[in-house]
Amino acid sequence: MSASPARREDTRVGATPEAIQAHYDAGDAFFALFLDPTRTYSAALFANGADDLEAAQLAKIDWHLERAGVRAGKRLLDIGCGWGGLIERAVTTHGAAEAVGLTLSAAQARHVSASRNARLSARLEDWADHTPAAPYDAITSVGAFEHFAAAGLAREVRVAAYGRFFAKCADMLAPGGRLSLQTIAYPTGFDRAAYDATDYGVFVREHIFPESDLPTLPEILEAADDAFEPVIIRNDRRCYARTARIWRGRLRAREAEAVALVGERRVRDLDRYFRTSAGAFDIGTLQLLRLAFQKKLAFQKKRTRACP
Ligand SMILES: C[S@@+](CC[C@H](N)C(=O)[O-])C[C@H]1O[C@@H](n2cnc3c(N)ncnc32)[C@H](O)[C@@H]1O
């Protein structure tokens, strides 16, 4: 009998491709009904009185690209690229030489691959499996971190999983490279166990984002500390309340088409999710964190010493 093939130890504890596809592969036509034309599915950045959703999504994308240091000639990796709005703007407006997106959604990867811009590409690949052709100058990750640890894990398991993400990002970045991250988070001290047991907690886990959980800011900073120093930390929770209300209004305005595309249950569930999460962002039981990090010089040195 031949020996079984060697298997590398899989320490990933985040959402599986099946769980991601259960949400994101509901059909591009469905998401196009309520998202803005850039197909951005994360909190926008409403500033200076702007209230147009597309303008606010572009402002958010620009914020991350600038904080990550994306300029002419730079190479960018976008972890959790969705339908590719950020990587497209990186090459068309910020002059990036190359922008690579990673997603676990086959529909999203197909959508980006249909673009005719040779400097853009999307890979159907988990960040943990990505091997860059050369180090990136910048990394962005917007609205994907929420999927990097499944629900019900002990704090130390969650922080260890986030730590592997930050170490991997630092490994893939050139010296001095920056990472710009956006994620929904629970406030510090949030009673996660009590929330998980509520009807709404069960609903989100079972019907909206299976196999996913939210971090807190201290967990993120602790996990990042070996590899990155934080440069900017913002909590723009009111931006997500506003984004979710706009999505809800647009979905309701196209309800009949939405039901025809994905069925009544999914439309009702998403309507409930947008309504309830907007309220949670209003009162601060959900936060919307935007964080810019700089790779630590010490991380580079430690790695260099470990690899003579
Ligand atoms: C809420 S969407 C955000 C998409 C996009 N960044 C935006 O702002 O519109 C989350 C994205 O994270 C991706 N994702 C989740 N877990 C991932 C993983 N382990 N590796 C790569 N992508 C992942 C999903 O496939 C999806 O594209």
The ligand as a MOL file (V3000), in Angstrom:
LIG
                    3D

  0  0  0     0  0            999 V3000
M  V30 BEGIN CTAB
M  V30 COUNTS 27 29 0 0 0
M  V30 BEGIN ATOM
M  V30 1 C -17.8440 42.0750 1.3180 0
M  V30 2 S -16.8780 41.5160 -0.0440 0 CHG=1
M  V30 3 C -15.8950 42.9700 -0.2770 0
M  V30 4 C -15.4260 43.0810 -1.6870 0
M  V30 5 C -14.6650 44.3680 -2.0470 0
M  V30 6 N -13.4350 44.5120 -1.3060 0
M  V30 7 C -15.5480 45.5780 -1.8970 0
M  V30 8 O -15.2460 46.4310 -1.0510 0
M  V30 9 O -16.5260 45.6620 -2.6310 0 CHG=-1
M  V30 10 C -15.7140 40.3250 0.6790 0
M  V30 11 C -14.7030 39.7400 -0.2920 0
M  V30 12 O -13.7400 38.9830 0.4520 0
M  V30 13 C -13.4340 37.7990 -0.2690 0
M  V30 14 N -12.8090 36.8250 0.6610 0
M  V30 15 C -13.3070 36.3360 1.8170 0
M  V30 16 N -12.4330 35.4700 2.3910 0
M  V30 17 C -11.3460 35.4290 1.5710 0
M  V30 18 C -10.1100 34.7160 1.6040 0
M  V30 19 N -9.8030 33.8790 2.5990 0
M  V30 20 N -9.2200 34.9060 0.5940 0
M  V30 21 C -9.5120 35.7600 -0.4340 0
M  V30 22 N -10.6740 36.4650 -0.5200 0
M  V30 23 C -11.5670 36.2970 0.4730 0
M  V30 24 C -14.7630 37.4140 -0.8710 0
M  V30 25 O -14.6190 36.4890 -1.9220 0
M  V30 26 C -15.2480 38.8000 -1.3330 0
M  V30 27 O -14.6640 39.1040 -2.5820 0
M  V30 END ATOM
M  V30 BEGIN BOND
M  V30 1 1 1 2
M  V30 2 1 2 3
M  V30 3 1 2 10
M  V30 4 1 3 4
M  V30 5 1 4 5
M  V30 6 1 5 6
M  V30 7 1 5 7
M  V30 8 2 7 8
M  V30 9 1 7 9
M  V30 10 1 10 11
M  V30 11 1 11 12
M  V30 12 1 11 26
M  V30 13 1 12 13
M  V30 14 1 13 14
M  V30 15 1 13 24
M  V30 16 1 14 15
M  V30 17 1 14 23
M  V30 18 2 15 16
M  V30 19 1 16 17
M  V30 20 1 17 18
M  V30 21 2 17 23
M  V30 22 1 18 19
M  V30 23 2 18 20
M  V30 24 1 20 21
M  V30 25 2 21 22
M  V30 26 1 22 23
M  V30 27 1 24 25
M  V30 28 1 24 26
M  V30 29 1 26 27
M  V30 END BOND
M  V30 END CTAB
M  END
